[in-house]
Amino acid sequence: MTNSSQKLSVKEKVGYALGDLAANLVFQTLVTYLSYFYTDIYGLKPEDAAIVTLTVGLIAAFAFNPVVGALADRTNTKAGKFRPWILWTAIPLGITALLAFSTPDFDYKGKVIYAVVTYTLLLLLYSANNLPYSALSGVITGDMKERNSLSAYRFIGVLGAQFFVQVFMYDLILKAGDGNKAAGMENVMTYLAIIGTIMLLITYFTTKERVVPKPEQKSSLKEDLSDLFKNKPWVIMLSLTTLVFVTLAMKGGSYVYYFENYVNPEKLKTFLDPFRSILPTFENETSFGLGVFNGGGILVGLIGIILSKKLADKYGKRNVFGASLFISTLFIIAFYFYPPEAIGLIFVSQLLHMFFYGISTPILWTMIADVADFSEWKTNRRATAIIFSAMMVGLKGGISIGSALVSSILGFYGYDSQLEIQNESAIIGTKLLISVYAAIPFLMGIALLYFYEIDKKMELRIEKELTQRRLN
């Protein structure tokens, strides 16, 4: 492996972070609005929306990602292994994201087919773009502290996209379509597709791959896959990532239903009055409340992300990740106990949840990079992209399962998008979605960390021994 200077400039860190900002304009829209788009805008029945998101999502997760990972690891160009994939997929990803959130005038069967086709293409292109992008963080530097710093920059980009989508997008959909949500969604996605494409191109032109496999390194796909399933930390991170994104999709996809159907509108209006003079004008109370709720949480989560690197450097990634995720879960569970009028408690719990979750956010991705190092340390072969396929499999599988659970659980409790006021059972189901049901996958993931062996001591040993091998 070559070992040129492993230090990264601020320009390169920012350029890399823009790639995740771009990808998350798509990803955060999927997490936050996919179920809502299919049921309340596109007009699918909850059970059909659940089948589409779950079936397509799981196929994409377990079929597309390993293939892309294997191909990316075997890509050899002057630009590197992973950077070219960002260039090749930038424009197609933007176009497909727009198509997936468009509403052509088909009959019901045609709508289902269109949803299946466009969602499949979107997840395929997202894999081909974001898996190599994620793997790039494992070869952009071999320095663990620089990698932690890069991850912090990256997740500032993630929060930027999350802030836009979760704070302003619902309101922009209403405004851009002049009350027509379908037209509004298409107009907003057009601009996001253009902006995201430009950002991905900037990432390509500002980054460099420094950890390069030895020219004589060769391995078959069979050997790579065999190494994966012998790699206990990889198996744990695959499971952990899936569980984390199940929760993110469940609670993220439920917030709009929660504010439309559960939160008391009069109490919400009173609570929001002090914010009206300092915030932009929103279309209605629901969009205003949802914007303040998500926006406040994201800003506090940014503080957690900023603290993340120092805590991970001092106490180790595994310990900090587990502790912060556990505390954040307690504040998810708290939502179960709040009546619709307890607006202050609802908002405070969101702030505390997002602060502690923010600490864990960048650590998850750097742990995957550490697993790639662990694999190289054990086998003396570098297969970065296929290792990172664990993250993409978990991410897509998680959001697919989580989004399907949102539609399925709402359908089970009797939710009907045609009703202006939901029945009591649907309202209870909405509350359970963002509290008890959303907490369960997080708690399962925390339990898995007990079996994850890469602690701080092992991190330092792996880094030292790999650095020496590369120098030799």
C-alpha positions as CSV (number, residue, x, y, z in Angstrom):
1,M,0.0,0.0,0.0
2,T,1.3,3.5,-0.7
3,N,1.5,5.8,2.3
4,S,1.9,9.4,1.0
5,S,0.9,12.2,3.4
6,Q,-2.2,11.1,5.2
7,K,-3.1,14.7,6.3
8,L,-6.2,16.2,4.7
9,S,-6.7,19.9,3.8
10,V,-9.9,21.7,4.8
11,K,-10.7,22.0,1.1
12,E,-10.6,18.3,0.6
13,K,-12.7,17.6,3.8
14,V,-15.3,20.1,2.7
15,G,-15.3,18.7,-0.9
16,Y,-15.8,15.2,0.5
17,A,-18.6,16.4,2.8
18,L,-20.5,18.0,-0.1
19,G,-20.9,14.5,-1.5
20,D,-22.8,13.4,1.5
21,L,-24.9,16.6,1.5
22,A,-25.9,15.7,-2.1
23,A,-26.7,12.1,-1.4
24,N,-28.7,13.0,1.7
25,L,-30.9,15.4,-0.3
26,V,-32.1,12.0,-1.7
27,F,-31.7,9.9,1.4
28,Q,-33.4,12.2,3.8
29,T,-36.3,12.7,1.4
30,L,-36.7,8.9,1.3
31,V,-36.5,8.6,5.1
32,T,-38.8,11.5,5.8
33,Y,-41.3,11.5,3.0
34,L,-41.4,8.2,1.1
35,S,-44.3,6.7,3.0
36,Y,-46.1,10.0,3.1
37,F,-45.5,10.6,-0.6
38,Y,-46.9,7.1,-1.6
39,T,-50.0,7.2,0.7
40,D,-51.0,10.9,0.8
41,I,-49.6,12.4,-2.5
42,Y,-49.2,9.5,-5.0
43,G,-52.4,7.8,-3.7
44,L,-51.2,4.2,-2.9
45,K,-53.0,2.2,-0.3
46,P,-50.8,1.8,2.9
47,E,-50.5,-1.9,2.3
48,D,-49.3,-1.5,-1.3
49,A,-46.9,1.3,-0.3
50,A,-45.5,-1.1,2.4
51,I,-45.0,-3.9,-0.2
52,V,-43.3,-1.7,-2.7
53,T,-40.9,-0.1,-0.2
54,L,-40.1,-3.4,1.5
55,T,-39.7,-5.7,-1.5
56,V,-37.8,-3.3,-3.7
57,G,-35.7,-2.1,-0.8
58,L,-34.6,-5.5,0.3
59,I,-33.8,-6.6,-3.2
60,A,-31.7,-3.5,-3.7
61,A,-30.0,-3.9,-0.4
62,F,-28.9,-7.5,-0.8
63,A,-28.5,-7.7,-4.6
64,F,-27.2,-4.3,-5.7
65,N,-24.7,-3.5,-2.9
66,P,-22.5,-6.6,-3.0
67,V,-22.3,-6.4,-6.8
68,V,-21.4,-2.7,-6.7
69,G,-18.9,-3.3,-3.9
70,A,-17.2,-6.1,-5.8
71,L,-17.1,-4.0,-9.0
72,A,-15.8,-1.0,-7.3
73,D,-13.0,-2.9,-5.6
74,R,-11.9,-4.2,-9.0
75,T,-12.1,-0.8,-10.7
76,N,-8.7,0.6,-11.7
77,T,-8.4,4.0,-13.3
78,K,-6.0,6.9,-13.1
79,A,-8.6,8.7,-10.9
80,G,-8.6,5.7,-8.5
81,K,-11.1,3.0,-7.6
82,F,-14.0,4.9,-6.1
83,R,-13.9,8.5,-7.3
84,P,-14.9,7.6,-10.9
85,W,-18.2,6.0,-9.7
86,I,-19.1,9.4,-8.2
87,L,-18.5,11.0,-11.5
88,W,-20.4,8.4,-13.6
89,T,-23.5,8.4,-11.4
90,A,-23.9,12.1,-10.5
91,I,-26.3,13.0,-13.4
92,P,-28.3,9.7,-13.6
93,L,-28.9,9.8,-9.8
94,G,-30.4,13.3,-10.0
95,I,-32.7,12.5,-12.9
96,T,-33.9,9.3,-11.3
97,A,-34.6,11.0,-7.9
98,L,-36.9,13.4,-9.8
99,L,-38.7,10.6,-11.6
100,A,-39.2,8.6,-8.4
101,F,-41.1,11.5,-6.8
102,S,-43.2,12.4,-9.8
103,T,-46.9,11.6,-10.1
104,P,-47.8,10.6,-13.7
105,D,-51.5,10.2,-14.5
106,F,-51.7,6.4,-14.6
107,D,-54.5,4.1,-13.4
108,Y,-53.9,2.5,-10.0
109,K,-52.1,-0.6,-11.4
110,G,-49.9,1.7,-13.6
111,K,-49.1,3.8,-10.5
112,V,-47.9,0.7,-8.6
113,I,-45.7,-0.5,-11.6
114,Y,-44.3,3.1,-12.0
115,A,-43.4,3.2,-8.3
116,V,-41.7,-0.2,-8.4
117,V,-39.6,0.7,-11.5
118,T,-38.6,4.2,-10.4
119,Y,-37.8,3.2,-6.8
120,T,-35.7,0.3,-8.1
121,L,-33.7,2.5,-10.4
122,L,-33.3,5.1,-7.6
123,L,-31.9,2.5,-5.2
124,L,-29.6,1.0,-7.8
125,L,-28.1,4.4,-8.7
126,Y,-27.9,5.4,-5.1
127,S,-25.9,2.2,-4.4
128,A,-23.6,2.9,-7.4
129,N,-23.0,6.4,-6.1
130,N,-23.0,6.2,-2.3
131,L,-21.2,2.9,-1.7
132,P,-18.0,4.0,-3.6
133,Y,-18.4,7.4,-1.9
134,S,-18.5,5.8,1.5
135,A,-15.6,3.5,0.6
136,L,-13.6,6.5,-0.4
137,S,-13.4,7.5,3.3
138,G,-11.5,4.3,3.9
139,V,-8.8,5.1,1.3
140,I,-8.7,8.9,1.4
141,T,-6.4,8.6,4.5
142,G,-5.1,5.8,6.7
143,D,-4.7,8.1,9.8
144,M,-7.4,7.3,12.3
145,K,-7.7,10.8,13.7
146,E,-7.9,12.3,10.3
147,R,-10.6,9.8,9.5
148,N,-12.5,10.9,12.6
149,S,-12.1,14.5,11.5
150,L,-13.3,13.7,8.0
151,S,-16.3,12.0,9.3
152,A,-17.2,15.0,11.4
153,Y,-17.0,17.2,8.3
154,R,-19.1,14.7,6.4
155,F,-21.8,14.7,8.9
156,I,-22.0,18.4,9.0
157,G,-23.0,17.9,5.4
158,V,-25.5,15.3,6.3
159,L,-27.1,17.6,8.9
160,G,-27.2,20.4,6.2
161,A,-29.3,18.1,4.0
162,Q,-31.3,16.8,6.9
163,F,-32.0,20.4,8.1
164,F,-33.3,21.4,4.7
165,V,-35.5,18.4,4.1
166,Q,-36.9,18.1,7.6
167,V,-37.4,21.8,8.3
168,F,-38.3,23.4,5.0
169,M,-39.3,20.8,2.5
170,Y,-42.8,20.1,3.7
171,D,-43.5,23.9,3.6
172,L,-41.8,24.3,0.2
173,I,-43.9,21.4,-1.2
174,L,-47.1,23.3,-0.2
175,K,-45.8,26.6,-1.6
176,A,-44.2,25.3,-4.8
177,G,-47.4,23.6,-5.8
178,D,-49.7,26.4,-4.6
179,G,-51.4,23.9,-2.4
180,N,-51.0,21.0,-4.8
181,K,-48.6,18.6,-3.1
182,A,-47.9,16.5,-6.2
183,A,-46.9,19.5,-8.3
184,G,-45.0,20.9,-5.3
185,M,-43.0,17.7,-4.8
186,E,-42.0,17.6,-8.5
187,N,-40.9,21.3,-8.4
188,V,-38.8,20.9,-5.3
189,M,-37.2,17.7,-6.5
190,T,-36.2,19.3,-9.8
191,Y,-34.0,21.9,-7.9
192,L,-32.6,19.3,-5.5
193,A,-31.6,17.1,-8.5
194,I,-29.6,20.0,-10.1
195,I,-28.0,21.1,-6.8
196,G,-27.1,17.5,-5.8
197,T,-25.5,16.8,-9.1
198,I,-23.2,19.9,-8.9
199,M,-22.1,18.9,-5.4
200,L,-21.2,15.4,-6.4
201,L,-19.0,16.7,-9.2
202,I,-17.2,19.0,-6.7
203,T,-16.5,15.9,-4.5
204,Y,-15.0,14.1,-7.5
205,F,-12.7,17.0,-8.4
206,T,-11.5,17.9,-4.9
207,T,-10.6,14.5,-3.4
208,K,-7.7,12.0,-3.7
209,E,-7.2,8.3,-2.9
210,R,-4.1,7.7,-0.8
211,V,-4.4,4.1,0.5
212,V,-3.8,2.1,-2.6
213,P,-3.7,-1.7,-2.7
214,K,-0.4,-3.3,-3.7
215,P,-0.2,-4.0,-7.5
216,E,0.3,-7.7,-6.8
217,Q,-2.8,-7.9,-4.6
218,K,-5.4,-10.1,-6.2
219,S,-8.4,-11.9,-4.8
220,S,-11.5,-13.5,-6.2
221,L,-15.0,-12.5,-5.4
222,K,-15.3,-15.8,-3.6
223,E,-12.3,-15.0,-1.4
224,D,-13.7,-11.5,-0.6
225,L,-17.1,-12.9,0.4
226,S,-15.5,-15.6,2.4
227,D,-13.4,-13.0,4.3
228,L,-16.6,-11.0,4.9
229,F,-18.5,-13.7,6.7
230,K,-15.5,-14.7,8.7
231,N,-15.1,-11.1,9.8
232,K,-17.2,-10.9,13.0
233,P,-17.0,-7.1,13.4
234,W,-18.4,-6.8,9.8
235,V,-21.3,-9.1,10.5
236,I,-22.1,-7.1,13.7
237,M,-21.9,-3.8,11.8
238,L,-24.2,-5.0,9.1
239,S,-26.8,-6.0,11.7
240,L,-26.2,-2.8,13.7
241,T,-26.5,-0.5,10.7
242,T,-29.8,-2.2,9.6
243,L,-31.3,-1.7,13.1
244,V,-30.2,1.9,13.3
245,F,-31.8,2.8,10.0
246,V,-35.0,0.9,10.8
247,T,-35.4,3.3,13.7
248,L,-34.5,6.4,11.6
249,A,-37.0,5.5,8.9
250,M,-39.7,4.7,11.4
251,K,-39.5,7.9,13.5
252,G,-38.5,10.1,10.6
253,G,-41.3,8.9,8.4
254,S,-43.8,9.2,11.2
255,Y,-43.3,12.8,12.3
256,V,-45.4,14.3,9.5
257,Y,-48.3,12.0,10.5
258,Y,-47.6,12.8,14.2
259,F,-48.0,16.5,13.7
260,E,-50.9,16.3,11.3
261,N,-53.0,13.9,13.5
262,Y,-51.7,13.7,17.1
263,V,-50.3,17.1,18.3
264,N,-52.9,19.5,19.6
265,P,-53.1,22.4,17.1
266,E,-54.2,25.1,19.5
267,K,-51.4,24.3,22.0
268,L,-48.9,24.0,19.2
269,K,-49.9,27.5,17.9
270,T,-49.5,29.0,21.4
271,F,-46.1,27.3,21.8
272,L,-44.9,28.6,18.5
273,D,-46.0,32.2,18.9
274,P,-42.6,33.4,20.3
275,F,-40.8,32.0,17.2
276,R,-42.8,33.8,14.6
277,S,-40.9,37.0,14.5
278,I,-37.5,35.3,14.1
279,L,-38.3,32.5,11.6
280,P,-39.5,32.5,8.0
281,T,-43.2,32.4,7.3
282,F,-44.6,28.9,6.9
283,E,-47.7,27.8,5.0
284,N,-49.6,26.5,8.0
285,E,-49.2,25.5,11.7
286,T,-48.3,21.9,10.9
287,S,-45.4,22.8,8.6
288,F,-44.3,25.5,11.1
289,G,-44.4,23.1,14.0
290,L,-42.7,20.3,12.1
291,G,-40.0,22.7,10.9
292,V,-39.2,24.0,14.4
293,F,-39.3,20.5,15.9
294,N,-36.9,19.1,13.3
295,G,-34.8,22.2,12.9
296,G,-34.1,22.5,16.7
297,G,-33.2,18.9,16.9
298,I,-30.8,19.1,14.0
299,L,-29.0,22.1,15.3
300,V,-28.6,20.5,18.7
301,G,-27.5,17.3,17.0
302,L,-24.7,19.3,15.3
303,I,-23.3,20.1,18.7
304,G,-23.2,16.3,19.4
305,I,-21.4,15.7,16.1
306,I,-18.8,18.4,17.0
307,L,-18.2,16.7,20.3
308,S,-18.1,13.2,18.8
309,K,-14.5,13.2,17.6
310,K,-13.0,14.2,20.9
311,L,-15.1,11.7,22.8
312,A,-14.2,8.9,20.3
313,D,-10.5,9.8,20.4
314,K,-10.5,9.6,24.2
315,Y,-12.8,6.7,25.0
316,G,-13.0,4.7,21.8
317,K,-15.6,4.6,19.1
318,R,-17.5,1.5,20.4
319,N,-18.0,2.8,24.0
320,V,-19.1,6.3,22.9
321,F,-21.4,5.0,20.2
322,G,-23.2,2.6,22.6
323,A,-23.5,5.1,25.5
324,S,-24.8,8.0,23.3
325,L,-27.2,5.7,21.4
326,F,-28.7,4.3,24.6
327,I,-29.3,7.7,26.2
328,S,-30.9,9.0,22.9
329,T,-33.2,6.0,22.9
330,L,-34.6,6.9,26.4
331,F,-35.9,10.2,24.9
332,I,-37.6,8.3,22.0
333,I,-39.4,6.1,24.6
334,A,-40.5,9.3,26.4
335,F,-42.8,10.3,23.6
336,Y,-45.1,7.5,24.5
337,F,-46.0,9.2,27.8
338,Y,-46.8,12.6,26.4
339,P,-50.4,13.7,25.7
340,P,-51.2,15.8,22.6
341,E,-51.1,19.0,24.8
342,A,-47.6,18.5,26.2
343,I,-45.9,20.5,23.4
344,G,-43.0,21.7,25.6
345,L,-42.1,18.2,26.7
346,I,-42.4,16.9,23.1
347,F,-39.9,19.6,21.9
348,V,-37.5,19.2,24.8
349,S,-37.4,15.4,24.3
350,Q,-36.6,15.9,20.7
351,L,-33.7,18.2,21.5
352,L,-32.2,15.8,24.0
353,H,-32.7,12.8,21.8
354,M,-31.0,14.5,18.8
355,F,-28.0,15.8,20.9
356,F,-27.1,12.3,22.1
357,Y,-27.9,10.7,18.7
358,G,-25.7,13.4,17.1
359,I,-22.7,12.1,19.1
360,S,-23.2,8.6,17.6
361,T,-23.8,9.7,14.0
362,P,-20.3,10.0,12.6
363,I,-18.9,7.2,14.7
364,L,-21.1,4.6,12.9
365,W,-19.3,5.4,9.6
366,T,-15.8,5.5,11.0
367,M,-16.4,2.1,12.7
368,I,-17.0,0.6,9.2
369,A,-13.7,2.1,8.0
370,D,-12.1,0.5,11.0
371,V,-13.7,-2.9,10.0
372,A,-12.0,-2.5,6.6
373,D,-8.7,-2.0,8.4
374,F,-9.4,-5.0,10.6
375,S,-10.0,-7.2,7.5
376,E,-6.7,-6.0,5.9
377,W,-4.9,-6.6,9.2
378,K,-6.3,-10.2,9.4
379,T,-6.0,-11.2,5.7
380,N,-3.3,-8.8,4.3
381,R,-5.8,-8.0,1.5
382,R,-7.6,-4.7,1.1
383,A,-11.3,-4.9,-0.1
384,T,-12.7,-1.5,1.1
385,A,-15.9,-1.3,-1.0
386,I,-17.2,-4.7,-0.3
387,I,-16.6,-4.0,3.4
388,F,-18.6,-0.8,3.0
389,S,-21.4,-2.7,1.3
390,A,-22.3,-3.7,4.9
391,M,-23.3,-0.1,5.5
392,M,-25.2,0.2,2.2
393,V,-27.0,-3.1,2.8
394,G,-27.9,-2.0,6.3
395,L,-28.9,1.4,5.2
396,K,-31.1,0.3,2.4
397,G,-32.5,-2.7,4.2
398,G,-33.1,-0.5,7.3
399,I,-34.9,2.3,5.6
400,S,-36.9,-0.2,3.5
401,I,-38.0,-2.2,6.5
402,G,-38.6,1.0,8.5
403,S,-40.6,2.7,5.8
404,A,-42.6,-0.4,5.2
405,L,-43.3,-0.7,8.9
406,V,-44.6,2.9,8.9
407,S,-47.2,2.1,6.2
408,S,-48.0,-1.3,7.7
409,I,-48.4,-0.2,11.2
410,L,-50.6,2.8,10.2
411,G,-52.7,0.5,8.1
412,F,-53.0,-2.0,10.9
413,Y,-54.3,0.8,13.2
414,G,-56.8,1.9,10.6
415,Y,-55.1,5.0,9.1
416,D,-57.0,6.4,6.0
417,S,-55.4,9.2,4.0
418,Q,-58.8,10.3,2.7
419,L,-60.0,11.2,6.2
420,E,-59.4,14.7,7.5
421,I,-59.6,13.5,11.1
422,Q,-58.3,10.1,11.9
423,N,-60.0,7.6,14.1
424,E,-58.7,7.0,17.7
425,S,-56.9,3.8,16.8
426,A,-54.9,5.4,14.0
427,I,-53.9,8.2,16.3
428,I,-52.6,5.7,18.9
429,G,-50.7,3.9,16.2
430,T,-49.0,7.2,15.2
431,K,-47.9,7.8,18.8
432,L,-46.5,4.2,19.1
433,L,-44.6,4.6,15.9
434,I,-42.4,7.4,17.0
435,S,-41.9,6.0,20.5
436,V,-42.1,2.3,21.5
437,Y,-41.8,0.8,18.0
438,A,-39.0,3.2,17.0
439,A,-37.0,2.4,20.2
440,I,-36.9,-1.3,19.8
441,P,-34.3,-1.6,16.9
442,F,-32.0,0.9,18.7
443,L,-32.1,-1.2,21.8
444,M,-31.3,-4.3,19.8
445,G,-28.4,-2.6,18.2
446,I,-26.9,-1.5,21.5
447,A,-27.0,-5.1,22.7
448,L,-25.0,-6.2,19.6
449,L,-22.1,-3.9,20.6
450,Y,-21.3,-6.2,23.5
451,F,-20.0,-8.6,20.8
452,Y,-18.0,-6.0,18.8
453,E,-14.3,-6.5,19.5
454,I,-12.7,-3.4,18.0
455,D,-12.2,-1.3,21.1
456,K,-9.8,1.6,21.5
457,K,-6.8,-0.6,22.4
458,M,-7.3,-2.7,19.2
459,E,-7.9,0.4,17.1
460,L,-4.4,1.7,18.0
461,R,-2.8,-1.7,17.5
462,I,-4.3,-2.1,14.0
463,E,-3.4,1.4,12.9
464,K,0.2,1.0,14.1
465,E,0.8,-2.4,12.5
466,L,-0.9,-1.4,9.2
467,T,1.1,1.8,9.0
468,Q,4.3,-0.3,9.4
469,R,3.3,-2.8,6.7
470,R,2.5,0.0,4.2
471,L,5.9,1.6,4.9
472,N,7.6,-1.7,4.3
